[in-house]
Amino acid sequence: MKKTIAMDDNDLGQIIDGLTCRAGQYELTAQYHETGFADGDILEARDAEEARNIANHYREIIWKVREQLQYV
């Protein structure tokens, strides 16, 4: 089900920024699972594949938000 949420540009920018940071943390978590080392905080994930899938999902959400902003 699609829903519409109204908010100002600053709030949308904060959401995109937060999602970008979270995706980056999961990418570091995937790196940690692959190499045993990561330069930063890691998040809970079963393995590198799960962490990468979560990061990709966050990137997809970011893309969807940015795509919709182009037509507003």
PyMOL Python script that loads the backbone (N, CA, C, O; Angstrom):
from pymol import cmd

cmd.read_pdbstr("""\
ATOM      1  N   MET A   1       0.834  -1.159   0.000  1.00  0.00           N
ATOM      2  CA  MET A   1       0.000   0.000   0.000  1.00  0.00           C
ATOM      3  C   MET A   1       0.896   1.245   0.000  1.00  0.00           C
ATOM      4  O   MET A   1       1.802   1.362   0.825  1.00  0.00           O
ATOM      5  N   LYS A   2       0.641   2.161  -0.918  1.00  0.00           N
ATOM      6  CA  LYS A   2       1.420   3.393  -0.989  1.00  0.00           C
ATOM      7  C   LYS A   2       0.776   4.453  -0.125  1.00  0.00           C
ATOM      8  O   LYS A   2      -0.448   4.555  -0.050  1.00  0.00           O
ATOM      9  N   LYS A   3       1.609   5.238   0.524  1.00  0.00           N
ATOM     10  CA  LYS A   3       1.147   6.337   1.360  1.00  0.00           C
ATOM     11  C   LYS A   3       1.917   7.590   0.989  1.00  0.00           C
ATOM     12  O   LYS A   3       3.036   7.514   0.480  1.00  0.00           O
ATOM     13  N   THR A   4       1.327   8.720   1.239  1.00  0.00           N
ATOM     14  CA  THR A   4       1.970  10.000   0.993  1.00  0.00           C
ATOM     15  C   THR A   4       2.285  10.650   2.329  1.00  0.00           C
ATOM     16  O   THR A   4       1.434  10.714   3.217  1.00  0.00           O
ATOM     17  N   ILE A   5       3.505  11.129   2.463  1.00  0.00           N
ATOM     18  CA  ILE A   5       3.927  11.824   3.674  1.00  0.00           C
ATOM     19  C   ILE A   5       4.408  13.204   3.261  1.00  0.00           C
ATOM     20  O   ILE A   5       5.219  13.331   2.344  1.00  0.00           O
ATOM     21  N   ALA A   6       3.923  14.222   3.920  1.00  0.00           N
ATOM     22  CA  ALA A   6       4.333  15.589   3.608  1.00  0.00           C
ATOM     23  C   ALA A   6       5.327  16.075   4.660  1.00  0.00           C
ATOM     24  O   ALA A   6       5.075  15.985   5.861  1.00  0.00           O
ATOM     25  N   MET A   7       6.456  16.589   4.188  1.00  0.00           N
ATOM     26  CA  MET A   7       7.434  17.203   5.089  1.00  0.00           C
ATOM     27  C   MET A   7       8.307  18.142   4.284  1.00  0.00           C
ATOM     28  O   MET A   7       8.345  18.081   3.056  1.00  0.00           O
ATOM     29  N   ASP A   8       9.007  19.009   4.991  1.00  0.00           N
ATOM     30  CA  ASP A   8       9.823  19.985   4.266  1.00  0.00           C
ATOM     31  C   ASP A   8      11.134  19.369   3.778  1.00  0.00           C
ATOM     32  O   ASP A   8      11.511  18.267   4.175  1.00  0.00           O
ATOM     33  N   ASP A   9      11.811  20.108   2.912  1.00  0.00           N
ATOM     34  CA  ASP A   9      13.049  19.621   2.285  1.00  0.00           C
ATOM     35  C   ASP A   9      14.129  19.286   3.311  1.00  0.00           C
ATOM     36  O   ASP A   9      14.870  18.318   3.144  1.00  0.00           O
ATOM     37  N   ASN A  10      14.215  20.087   4.367  1.00  0.00           N
ATOM     38  CA  ASN A  10      15.235  19.835   5.386  1.00  0.00           C
ATOM     39  C   ASN A  10      15.011  18.480   6.049  1.00  0.00           C
ATOM     40  O   ASN A  10      15.957  17.720   6.251  1.00  0.00           O
ATOM     41  N   ASP A  11      13.752  18.178   6.389  1.00  0.00           N
ATOM     42  CA  ASP A  11      13.447  16.890   7.008  1.00  0.00           C
ATOM     43  C   ASP A  11      13.758  15.733   6.066  1.00  0.00           C
ATOM     44  O   ASP A  11      14.296  14.710   6.490  1.00  0.00           O
ATOM     45  N   LEU A  12      13.421  15.895   4.798  1.00  0.00           N
ATOM     46  CA  LEU A  12      13.733  14.845   3.823  1.00  0.00           C
ATOM     47  C   LEU A  12      15.242  14.659   3.692  1.00  0.00           C
ATOM     48  O   LEU A  12      15.726  13.535   3.558  1.00  0.00           O
ATOM     49  N   GLY A  13      15.976  15.760   3.732  1.00  0.00           N
ATOM     50  CA  GLY A  13      17.439  15.673   3.687  1.00  0.00           C
ATOM     51  C   GLY A  13      17.994  14.920   4.889  1.00  0.00           C
ATOM     52  O   GLY A  13      18.939  14.144   4.757  1.00  0.00           O
ATOM     53  N   GLN A  14      17.409  15.149   6.055  1.00  0.00           N
ATOM     54  CA  GLN A  14      17.841  14.441   7.258  1.00  0.00           C
ATOM     55  C   GLN A  14      17.562  12.949   7.145  1.00  0.00           C
ATOM     56  O   GLN A  14      18.377  12.131   7.574  1.00  0.00           O
ATOM     57  N   ILE A  15      16.425  12.590   6.577  1.00  0.00           N
ATOM     58  CA  ILE A  15      16.087  11.174   6.393  1.00  0.00           C
ATOM     59  C   ILE A  15      17.086  10.518   5.439  1.00  0.00           C
ATOM     60  O   ILE A  15      17.593   9.432   5.720  1.00  0.00           O
ATOM     61  N   ILE A  16      17.364  11.167   4.329  1.00  0.00           N
ATOM     62  CA  ILE A  16      18.323  10.620   3.361  1.00  0.00           C
ATOM     63  C   ILE A  16      19.698  10.484   4.001  1.00  0.00           C
ATOM     64  O   ILE A  16      20.379   9.477   3.804  1.00  0.00           O
ATOM     65  N   ASP A  17      20.107  11.491   4.764  1.00  0.00           N
ATOM     66  CA  ASP A  17      21.404  11.444   5.434  1.00  0.00           C
ATOM     67  C   ASP A  17      21.472  10.276   6.425  1.00  0.00           C
ATOM     68  O   ASP A  17      22.466   9.550   6.468  1.00  0.00           O
ATOM     69  N   GLY A  18      20.428  10.104   7.206  1.00  0.00           N
ATOM     70  CA  GLY A  18      20.394   9.005   8.171  1.00  0.00           C
ATOM     71  C   GLY A  18      20.440   7.647   7.503  1.00  0.00           C
ATOM     72  O   GLY A  18      21.150   6.750   7.957  1.00  0.00           O
ATOM     73  N   LEU A  19      19.684   7.492   6.426  1.00  0.00           N
ATOM     74  CA  LEU A  19      19.690   6.226   5.691  1.00  0.00           C
ATOM     75  C   LEU A  19      21.050   5.965   5.054  1.00  0.00           C
ATOM     76  O   LEU A  19      21.508   4.823   5.007  1.00  0.00           O
ATOM     77  N   THR A  20      21.690   7.014   4.566  1.00  0.00           N
ATOM     78  CA  THR A  20      23.018   6.877   3.964  1.00  0.00           C
ATOM     79  C   THR A  20      24.036   6.419   5.011  1.00  0.00           C
ATOM     80  O   THR A  20      24.860   5.545   4.745  1.00  0.00           O
ATOM     81  N   CYS A  21      23.971   7.014   6.192  1.00  0.00           N
ATOM     82  CA  CYS A  21      24.884   6.604   7.280  1.00  0.00           C
ATOM     83  C   CYS A  21      24.652   5.151   7.669  1.00  0.00           C
ATOM     84  O   CYS A  21      25.601   4.393   7.867  1.00  0.00           O
ATOM     85  N   ARG A  22      23.397   4.773   7.776  1.00  0.00           N
ATOM     86  CA  ARG A  22      23.064   3.405   8.176  1.00  0.00           C
ATOM     87  C   ARG A  22      23.534   2.408   7.112  1.00  0.00           C
ATOM     88  O   ARG A  22      24.072   1.355   7.452  1.00  0.00           O
ATOM     89  N   ALA A  23      23.338   2.725   5.842  1.00  0.00           N
ATOM     90  CA  ALA A  23      23.817   1.847   4.771  1.00  0.00           C
ATOM     91  C   ALA A  23      25.323   1.683   4.857  1.00  0.00           C
ATOM     92  O   ALA A  23      25.841   0.578   4.698  1.00  0.00           O
ATOM     93  N   GLY A  24      26.031   2.781   5.109  1.00  0.00           N
ATOM     94  CA  GLY A  24      27.484   2.721   5.245  1.00  0.00           C
ATOM     95  C   GLY A  24      27.920   1.844   6.407  1.00  0.00           C
ATOM     96  O   GLY A  24      28.907   1.116   6.302  1.00  0.00           O
ATOM     97  N   GLN A  25      27.191   1.910   7.510  1.00  0.00           N
ATOM     98  CA  GLN A  25      27.523   1.065   8.656  1.00  0.00           C
ATOM     99  C   GLN A  25      27.343  -0.418   8.318  1.00  0.00           C
ATOM    100  O   GLN A  25      28.148  -1.251   8.734  1.00  0.00           O
ATOM    101  N   TYR A  26      26.302  -0.744   7.574  1.00  0.00           N
ATOM    102  CA  TYR A  26      26.114  -2.143   7.191  1.00  0.00           C
ATOM    103  C   TYR A  26      27.167  -2.581   6.171  1.00  0.00           C
ATOM    104  O   TYR A  26      27.555  -3.749   6.154  1.00  0.00           O
ATOM    105  N   GLU A  27      27.634  -1.664   5.323  1.00  0.00           N
ATOM    106  CA  GLU A  27      28.718  -2.002   4.403  1.00  0.00           C
ATOM    107  C   GLU A  27      30.007  -2.282   5.184  1.00  0.00           C
ATOM    108  O   GLU A  27      30.760  -3.192   4.835  1.00  0.00           O
ATOM    109  N   LEU A  28      30.257  -1.502   6.237  1.00  0.00           N
ATOM    110  CA  LEU A  28      31.407  -1.779   7.107  1.00  0.00           C
ATOM    111  C   LEU A  28      31.247  -3.116   7.822  1.00  0.00           C
ATOM    112  O   LEU A  28      32.221  -3.841   8.026  1.00  0.00           O
ATOM    113  N   THR A  29      30.025  -3.431   8.198  1.00  0.00           N
ATOM    114  CA  THR A  29      29.756  -4.707   8.856  1.00  0.00           C
ATOM    115  C   THR A  29      30.044  -5.865   7.899  1.00  0.00           C
ATOM    116  O   THR A  29      30.613  -6.877   8.307  1.00  0.00           O
ATOM    117  N   ALA A  30      29.657  -5.723   6.641  1.00  0.00           N
ATOM    118  CA  ALA A  30      29.963  -6.755   5.640  1.00  0.00           C
ATOM    119  C   ALA A  30      31.473  -6.907   5.502  1.00  0.00           C
ATOM    120  O   ALA A  30      31.989  -8.022   5.440  1.00  0.00           O
ATOM    121  N   GLN A  31      32.177  -5.779   5.454  1.00  0.00           N
ATOM    122  CA  GLN A  31      33.642  -5.813   5.365  1.00  0.00           C
ATOM    123  C   GLN A  31      34.228  -6.546   6.565  1.00  0.00           C
ATOM    124  O   GLN A  31      35.152  -7.346   6.419  1.00  0.00           O
ATOM    125  N   TYR A  32      33.693  -6.273   7.747  1.00  0.00           N
ATOM    126  CA  TYR A  32      34.181  -6.937   8.952  1.00  0.00           C
ATOM    127  C   TYR A  32      34.002  -8.454   8.855  1.00  0.00           C
ATOM    128  O   TYR A  32      34.907  -9.213   9.202  1.00  0.00           O
ATOM    129  N   HIS A  33      32.843  -8.887   8.385  1.00  0.00           N
ATOM    130  CA  HIS A  33      32.597 -10.324   8.266  1.00  0.00           C
ATOM    131  C   HIS A  33      33.513 -10.969   7.218  1.00  0.00           C
ATOM    132  O   HIS A  33      33.860 -12.144   7.337  1.00  0.00           O
ATOM    133  N   GLU A  34      33.897 -10.213   6.208  1.00  0.00           N
ATOM    134  CA  GLU A  34      34.763 -10.761   5.157  1.00  0.00           C
ATOM    135  C   GLU A  34      36.240 -10.766   5.551  1.00  0.00           C
ATOM    136  O   GLU A  34      36.978 -11.693   5.216  1.00  0.00           O
ATOM    137  N   THR A  35      36.661  -9.723   6.263  1.00  0.00           N
ATOM    138  CA  THR A  35      38.098  -9.565   6.513  1.00  0.00           C
ATOM    139  C   THR A  35      38.488  -9.676   7.986  1.00  0.00           C
ATOM    140  O   THR A  35      39.661  -9.875   8.303  1.00  0.00           O
ATOM    141  N   GLY A  36      37.522  -9.552   8.877  1.00  0.00           N
ATOM    142  CA  GLY A  36      37.834  -9.539  10.303  1.00  0.00           C
ATOM    143  C   GLY A  36      38.236  -8.171  10.799  1.00  0.00           C
ATOM    144  O   GLY A  36      38.577  -8.011  11.971  1.00  0.00           O
ATOM    145  N   PHE A  37      38.203  -7.175   9.921  1.00  0.00           N
ATOM    146  CA  PHE A  37      38.580  -5.813  10.294  1.00  0.00           C
ATOM    147  C   PHE A  37      37.619  -4.821   9.662  1.00  0.00           C
ATOM    148  O   PHE A  37      37.209  -4.986   8.513  1.00  0.00           O
ATOM    149  N   ALA A  38      37.264  -3.799  10.413  1.00  0.00           N
ATOM    150  CA  ALA A  38      36.480  -2.690   9.871  1.00  0.00           C
ATOM    151  C   ALA A  38      36.862  -1.434  10.625  1.00  0.00           C
ATOM    152  O   ALA A  38      37.004  -1.455  11.847  1.00  0.00           O
ATOM    153  N   ASP A  39      37.026  -0.366   9.916  1.00  0.00           N
ATOM    154  CA  ASP A  39      37.403   0.914  10.502  1.00  0.00           C
ATOM    155  C   ASP A  39      36.130   1.682  10.869  1.00  0.00           C
ATOM    156  O   ASP A  39      35.724   2.602  10.160  1.00  0.00           O
ATOM    157  N   GLY A  40      35.516   1.296  11.968  1.00  0.00           N
ATOM    158  CA  GLY A  40      34.287   1.949  12.413  1.00  0.00           C
ATOM    159  C   GLY A  40      33.399   0.972  13.146  1.00  0.00           C
ATOM    160  O   GLY A  40      33.751  -0.191  13.343  1.00  0.00           O
ATOM    161  N   ASP A  41      32.251   1.459  13.542  1.00  0.00           N
ATOM    162  CA  ASP A  41      31.305   0.628  14.277  1.00  0.00           C
ATOM    163  C   ASP A  41      30.646  -0.382  13.348  1.00  0.00           C
ATOM    164  O   ASP A  41      30.313  -0.070  12.205  1.00  0.00           O
ATOM    165  N   ILE A  42      30.467  -1.585  13.852  1.00  0.00           N
ATOM    166  CA  ILE A  42      29.769  -2.604  13.084  1.00  0.00           C
ATOM    167  C   ILE A  42      28.418  -2.876  13.730  1.00  0.00           C
ATOM    168  O   ILE A  42      28.224  -2.654  14.926  1.00  0.00           O
ATOM    169  N   LEU A  43      27.502  -3.355  12.925  1.00  0.00           N
ATOM    170  CA  LEU A  43      26.149  -3.643  13.378  1.00  0.00           C
ATOM    171  C   LEU A  43      25.913  -5.142  13.411  1.00  0.00           C
ATOM    172  O   LEU A  43      26.692  -5.920  12.860  1.00  0.00           O
ATOM    173  N   GLU A  44      24.852  -5.528  14.052  1.00  0.00           N
ATOM    174  CA  GLU A  44      24.546  -6.946  14.155  1.00  0.00           C
ATOM    175  C   GLU A  44      24.024  -7.474  12.822  1.00  0.00           C
ATOM    176  O   GLU A  44      23.055  -6.953  12.269  1.00  0.00           O
ATOM    177  N   ALA A  45      24.673  -8.501  12.321  1.00  0.00           N
ATOM    178  CA  ALA A  45      24.263  -9.201  11.105  1.00  0.00           C
ATOM    179  C   ALA A  45      24.861 -10.600  11.170  1.00  0.00           C
ATOM    180  O   ALA A  45      25.959 -10.795  11.692  1.00  0.00           O
ATOM    181  N   ARG A  46      24.141 -11.549  10.645  1.00  0.00           N
ATOM    182  CA  ARG A  46      24.570 -12.947  10.681  1.00  0.00           C
ATOM    183  C   ARG A  46      25.895 -13.158   9.952  1.00  0.00           C
ATOM    184  O   ARG A  46      26.776 -13.873  10.429  1.00  0.00           O
ATOM    185  N   ASP A  47      26.017 -12.517   8.779  1.00  0.00           N
ATOM    186  CA  ASP A  47      27.212 -12.679   7.963  1.00  0.00           C
ATOM    187  C   ASP A  47      27.313 -11.516   6.973  1.00  0.00           C
ATOM    188  O   ASP A  47      26.478 -10.612   6.973  1.00  0.00           O
ATOM    189  N   ALA A  48      28.344 -11.556   6.132  1.00  0.00           N
ATOM    190  CA  ALA A  48      28.565 -10.468   5.175  1.00  0.00           C
ATOM    191  C   ALA A  48      27.410 -10.343   4.194  1.00  0.00           C
ATOM    192  O   ALA A  48      27.028  -9.231   3.828  1.00  0.00           O
ATOM    193  N   GLU A  49      26.856 -11.450   3.771  1.00  0.00           N
ATOM    194  CA  GLU A  49      25.756 -11.398   2.804  1.00  0.00           C
ATOM    195  C   GLU A  49      24.536 -10.687   3.391  1.00  0.00           C
ATOM    196  O   GLU A  49      23.921  -9.851   2.729  1.00  0.00           O
ATOM    197  N   GLU A  50      24.194 -11.022   4.626  1.00  0.00           N
ATOM    198  CA  GLU A  50      23.044 -10.364   5.254  1.00  0.00           C
ATOM    199  C   GLU A  50      23.307  -8.867   5.406  1.00  0.00           C
ATOM    200  O   GLU A  50      22.431  -8.051   5.118  1.00  0.00           O
ATOM    201  N   ALA A  51      24.497  -8.505   5.854  1.00  0.00           N
ATOM    202  CA  ALA A  51      24.837  -7.095   6.025  1.00  0.00           C
ATOM    203  C   ALA A  51      24.770  -6.355   4.691  1.00  0.00           C
ATOM    204  O   ALA A  51      24.259  -5.237   4.622  1.00  0.00           O
ATOM    205  N   ARG A  52      25.283  -6.977   3.638  1.00  0.00           N
ATOM    206  CA  ARG A  52      25.253  -6.359   2.315  1.00  0.00           C
ATOM    207  C   ARG A  52      23.819  -6.205   1.810  1.00  0.00           C
ATOM    208  O   ARG A  52      23.485  -5.192   1.197  1.00  0.00           O
ATOM    209  N   ASN A  53      22.977  -7.196   2.062  1.00  0.00           N
ATOM    210  CA  ASN A  53      21.580  -7.110   1.646  1.00  0.00           C
ATOM    211  C   ASN A  53      20.853  -5.971   2.359  1.00  0.00           C
ATOM    212  O   ASN A  53      20.056  -5.259   1.750  1.00  0.00           O
ATOM    213  N   ILE A  54      21.130  -5.807   3.640  1.00  0.00           N
ATOM    214  CA  ILE A  54      20.512  -4.716   4.390  1.00  0.00           C
ATOM    215  C   ILE A  54      20.994  -3.369   3.859  1.00  0.00           C
ATOM    216  O   ILE A  54      20.199  -2.448   3.675  1.00  0.00           O
ATOM    217  N   ALA A  55      22.293  -3.259   3.616  1.00  0.00           N
ATOM    218  CA  ALA A  55      22.847  -2.016   3.061  1.00  0.00           C
ATOM    219  C   ALA A  55      22.206  -1.704   1.720  1.00  0.00           C
ATOM    220  O   ALA A  55      21.846  -0.557   1.454  1.00  0.00           O
ATOM    221  N   ASN A  56      22.062  -2.716   0.875  1.00  0.00           N
ATOM    222  CA  ASN A  56      21.440  -2.512  -0.437  1.00  0.00           C
ATOM    223  C   ASN A  56      19.993  -2.067  -0.308  1.00  0.00           C
ATOM    224  O   ASN A  56      19.520  -1.240  -1.088  1.00  0.00           O
ATOM    225  N   HIS A  57      19.291  -2.613   0.676  1.00  0.00           N
ATOM    226  CA  HIS A  57      17.906  -2.205   0.886  1.00  0.00           C
ATOM    227  C   HIS A  57      17.835  -0.731   1.270  1.00  0.00           C
ATOM    228  O   HIS A  57      16.987   0.001   0.762  1.00  0.00           O
ATOM    229  N   TYR A  58      18.719  -0.294   2.160  1.00  0.00           N
ATOM    230  CA  TYR A  58      18.764   1.120   2.516  1.00  0.00           C
ATOM    231  C   TYR A  58      19.067   1.977   1.283  1.00  0.00           C
ATOM    232  O   TYR A  58      18.458   3.031   1.103  1.00  0.00           O
ATOM    233  N   ARG A  59      19.992   1.541   0.442  1.00  0.00           N
ATOM    234  CA  ARG A  59      20.326   2.300  -0.782  1.00  0.00           C
ATOM    235  C   ARG A  59      19.121   2.376  -1.725  1.00  0.00           C
ATOM    236  O   ARG A  59      18.907   3.402  -2.370  1.00  0.00           O
ATOM    237  N   GLU A  60      18.338   1.302  -1.808  1.00  0.00           N
ATOM    238  CA  GLU A  60      17.128   1.316  -2.635  1.00  0.00           C
ATOM    239  C   GLU A  60      16.112   2.323  -2.106  1.00  0.00           C
ATOM    240  O   GLU A  60      15.473   3.028  -2.886  1.00  0.00           O
ATOM    241  N   ILE A  61      15.959   2.392  -0.794  1.00  0.00           N
ATOM    242  CA  ILE A  61      15.034   3.355  -0.203  1.00  0.00           C
ATOM    243  C   ILE A  61      15.497   4.781  -0.514  1.00  0.00           C
ATOM    244  O   ILE A  61      14.687   5.634  -0.878  1.00  0.00           O
ATOM    245  N   ILE A  62      16.782   5.033  -0.371  1.00  0.00           N
ATOM    246  CA  ILE A  62      17.341   6.353  -0.687  1.00  0.00           C
ATOM    247  C   ILE A  62      17.047   6.705  -2.130  1.00  0.00           C
ATOM    248  O   ILE A  62      16.627   7.824  -2.423  1.00  0.00           O
ATOM    249  N   TRP A  63      17.261   5.766  -3.031  1.00  0.00           N
ATOM    250  CA  TRP A  63      17.009   6.002  -4.453  1.00  0.00           C
ATOM    251  C   TRP A  63      15.539   6.350  -4.685  1.00  0.00           C
ATOM    252  O   TRP A  63      15.235   7.276  -5.437  1.00  0.00           O
ATOM    253  N   LYS A  64      14.626   5.615  -4.046  1.00  0.00           N
ATOM    254  CA  LYS A  64      13.195   5.866  -4.217  1.00  0.00           C
ATOM    255  C   LYS A  64      12.811   7.263  -3.732  1.00  0.00           C
ATOM    256  O   LYS A  64      12.039   7.963  -4.387  1.00  0.00           O
ATOM    257  N   VAL A  65      13.350   7.662  -2.591  1.00  0.00           N
ATOM    258  CA  VAL A  65      13.042   8.996  -2.063  1.00  0.00           C
ATOM    259  C   VAL A  65      13.566  10.067  -3.013  1.00  0.00           C
ATOM    260  O   VAL A  65      12.845  11.007  -3.348  1.00  0.00           O
ATOM    261  N   ARG A  66      14.812   9.930  -3.446  1.00  0.00           N
ATOM    262  CA  ARG A  66      15.396  10.925  -4.350  1.00  0.00           C
ATOM    263  C   ARG A  66      14.655  10.968  -5.692  1.00  0.00           C
ATOM    264  O   ARG A  66      14.447  12.041  -6.257  1.00  0.00           O
ATOM    265  N   GLU A  67      14.270   9.828  -6.181  1.00  0.00           N
ATOM    266  CA  GLU A  67      13.519   9.750  -7.442  1.00  0.00           C
ATOM    267  C   GLU A  67      12.208  10.511  -7.320  1.00  0.00           C
ATOM    268  O   GLU A  67      11.842  11.266  -8.221  1.00  0.00           O
ATOM    269  N   GLN A  68      11.503  10.321  -6.223  1.00  0.00           N
ATOM    270  CA  GLN A  68      10.226  10.998  -6.029  1.00  0.00           C
ATOM    271  C   GLN A  68      10.410  12.515  -5.835  1.00  0.00           C
ATOM    272  O   GLN A  68       9.549  13.299  -6.237  1.00  0.00           O
ATOM    273  N   LEU A  69      11.516  12.920  -5.228  1.00  0.00           N
ATOM    274  CA  LEU A  69      11.773  14.336  -5.020  1.00  0.00           C
ATOM    275  C   LEU A  69      11.976  15.084  -6.338  1.00  0.00           C
ATOM    276  O   LEU A  69      11.723  16.286  -6.414  1.00  0.00           O
ATOM    277  N   GLN A  70      12.424  14.391  -7.356  1.00  0.00           N
ATOM    278  CA  GLN A  70      12.640  15.025  -8.660  1.00  0.00           C
ATOM    279  C   GLN A  70      11.330  15.475  -9.293  1.00  0.00           C
ATOM    280  O   GLN A  70      11.332  16.381 -10.127  1.00  0.00           O
ATOM    281  N   TYR A  71      10.225  14.868  -8.919  1.00  0.00           N
ATOM    282  CA  TYR A  71       8.940  15.151  -9.563  1.00  0.00           C
ATOM    283  C   TYR A  71       8.007  15.961  -8.675  1.00  0.00           C
ATOM    284  O   TYR A  71       6.824  16.114  -8.981  1.00  0.00           O
ATOM    285  N   VAL A  72       8.542  16.479  -7.577  1.00  0.00           N
ATOM    286  CA  VAL A  72       7.691  17.273  -6.665  1.00  0.00           C
ATOM    287  C   VAL A  72       7.882  18.736  -6.951  1.00  0.00           C
ATOM    288  O   VAL A  72       7.263  19.579  -6.301  1.00  0.00           O
TER     289      VAL A  72
END
""", "prot")
cmd.dss("prot")
cmd.show_as("cartoon", "prot")
cmd.util.cbc("prot")
cmd.orient("prot")
